[in-house]
């Protein structure tokens, strides 16, 4: 099974930037044959998909983050990134990575708080 470990979250002011990282591991795992996504769960709300990247490298984004967030991956490092710019208070959430569709193993996530 694939395991995910997210990092890079923190407290940032509105308009600021953060770069999240997610290291994936598992027996015979390779990002070259798995689509991946970044998900987030705001306080009191359900988890939602915010960005995805296919096996071919095609990216997609939720309307709420389009133009501000960028998903990328380093297959050799089995790591997926989420560059977040122009952050807004409504981006506050715990951010997770997982496959698309998501598997049963969620990491601990990384907290992103956007506040002045």
N, C-alpha and C positions, 0 to 999 in steps of 0.2 A: 504494500500500500504506500501511497505517496504521503509524505509529511511536509507541512509548510511552516516556515518560521518568518514572521513579519518583523520589520524594524524600521526606524526612521521617523516615527511620529513625535509629536511634541506640541508645545504651546506656541502659537504664532499669531501675530497681529493681522487684522484684515488687510488684504492686499499682499501679504507675504507669500513665501514659497516654502515647500517642503518636498523632499524626495524620499519616497518609501521604497524599501527593498523587501523582496520575499525570496528566501532560499528554499528550494524544493529538493527533496531527497526521497529515495526509495529504491528497492531492489529493481534493477534494470530500468530505472526511470530516466527518461530524457524528454526535455521540452520539445524536441523536434517532432514528437508524435502526440502531443497533447495541447489542445487549446486551453488557454488560461484566462482568468479574469481577476480583477480587483473588485471586491464587494465592500460595502460599508453598512454599519448599523448605527443610525443616530439614536440618541437617548429616547427610550420609550417607543421606538419604531421598529419595523421589520427590516431585516437585512435586504439590501438591494445591490444589483450589479451596476457598477459605474464605468467600467472599462474592460474591454476584452481584446485578446489577440489570438488569431487562429494559428493553426499549424503552418500555414503559408505566410504568416506574418501580417495578415490584414487586421487592422485595428478598428474598433468601434467604441462609441461612447454614449453614455446617457446624455440626454439633452441638457441636463442641469450642469454638466461639467464640460461639455463640448467647447473646444477652443481654449480651455484653461488647463486641462489635464492631458498628459501624454503617457501612454503605456508603452513599454519597450521590454526587451528580454536579451539576455546573454546566454545562449544555449550552452556554450562551453562551461559556463559557471552555474548552469541550472538556476538562474536568478531572473526574476522579473521585477521591473521597476514601475513606479508611478510618480512622474514628475507633476507636482501640483503647483500651479501659479495662480495669482490673483485670488487667493483664498478668501472665502466669505464665512461669516459665522454659521451659516447653514451647512457648511461642509464639516462641521464638528461631528465626529463619529468615531467608532472603532473600525479600523480598516483591516480587511482580511484578503488574502489571496486564496484561490482554489482553482480547480479545473472548471471547464465549461462543458456540460453542466457540472455543477459542483459535486464532488465526492463527499463521503461521510466524514472525512477527517478534516476538521477545521483547526487552524493554529490558534494561538492565544490572541492574535490580532495586535494592532498597534494603535494607540489612542492619538487622535488628532483633535486639538482644540484650537479654534480660531476665535480670539477674543482680544479686545483692547483693554 
